């Protein structure tokens, strides 16, 4: 899953809970400007930022890393 899909999920959750961007920014400790940029598809959130947003919305953020062997 790409960051854009994750942010879309966060935005959908925020809207389904009827939480404003201002309220989510306050609850999560993420700047309002930063949140607005993410939701508009700009910027790349850090994992820490995604965790803060997820925590504030009652979401669990799970990162899966896939290992691939590359022969050079």
N, C-alpha and C positions, 0 to 999 in steps of 0.2 A: 504494500500500500504506500502510495506517495503522500508527501506532506499535504498536497492539495486535497486529496481524498480525506485525510484526517481532519483538516480544517473544515471541510464541508460537513463532516460528521459533527464536529464541535458546534458549528453554526446551527445546524439542524436541531441539535439537542438544546442549544440556548433558546432558539425560537420556540421549540415545543414546550419548554418550561416557562415561556413568556418572560424571559430574563433579557433586559436591555444590555447593550454593549457596555454602557456605563456601569451597570451593576456587576456584570461579569468581570470587568476590569478591576473594580474595587474588591470583589470577593477573591479574585485570583492573585492580585498583586501585579498583574500584567498591565502595562500602560495602555490607556484607551487608544492612543494613536497607533500603537503596535498592534493591538487587537483589530482595529479597523483595517490596517494594512493586510494582515493575514486573511481576514474574511473577504477582502477584495481581490485576493490572489497575488498579492505582492509580498515580497520578503520570504525568508525561510526561517520558520520558528526553530528554536533550539529544543532539544528533548526536555530540558528543564521547564521551558515555557509551556510546552504541550502538557507536561505533567501538572503544572499549576492550573491550567485551564480545565483539564480533565478532572482534577480533584474538586474544583469549584462546582463542576456540573455533575458530579457523581459518576464519572466515567473512569474506566481503567485503561491506561495507556500501556500497551504491550509492544515491545520491540523484538522482532525476530530477525536474526542475522543468518543469512544462508551462506554456507561455505562452498566455494567452487574451486576446483583444482584447475590451474591453467598451466599448460606446458609451453615453455618458452623455447 
